[in-house]
């Protein structure tokens, strides 16, 4: 009994230290720069980028105040690591574009340790569909790990935000590809998706792809059966846009995904 009494103060100190660690881990683990620079980035988000996220990003609107503060911080850090470039006749990249694309990236990994998508340094924004010289076809978006670029058609990105219940969201789709690829590229961030769960996910994905390819009715659009990468991207579109339907129609697949990315949007929960 005396031992328990002596250990109590140590337990209290441990709880305080762990709590402090969780609050500041994003800063001292991943952010390079002084405290003054941290403040500058955070204030910059408040001045130029916060309003578009508050007005147009439903995921952010559903967070509690503590989660919103952490989300804004992560958006600021993500912006700091990227170059956003106008292409295809787009006059300029606006703060709204930067904020909403960055918010989409942060949303995918919000249940996990801070992930910058470090292998992708440039985000190219086109006004609409663009012609790719690499595969000689028109695209709405593209991810190229060799060149370290993510490409987004702003017109189709906005369409995905406006209709947030149809399971089609270009921003989520393309950034899901980057999120999935980053896990496999050897860098400071790779291997953050649990290997066992990922293998379990892949097995279930193949079963569902066979159903789609056979013409069975399915929550996911036919494009999901193209390959495992496209299936993952389409799954995340549905996971964030219509999570309740996903959970009810494909409960096993949904459960694996909640554990894999540590979020349960059907219940409005961050599990990380």
ABEGO torsion letter per residue (X at the ends): XAAAAAAAAAAAAAAAAAAAAAAAAAAAAABBEBAAAAAAAAAAAAAAAAAAAAAABAAAAABBAAAAAAAAAAAAAAAAABBBBBBGGBABBBAAAAAAAAAAAAAAAAABBBBAGAABABBBBBABBBBBAAAGBBBABBBBAAAGBBBBBAAAAAAAAABAAAGBBAAAAAAAAAAAAAAABBBAABGABBAAAAAAAAAAAAAAAAAAAAGBBBABBAAAAABAAAAAAAAAAAAAABAAAAAAABAAAAAAAAAAAGBBAAAGBBAX
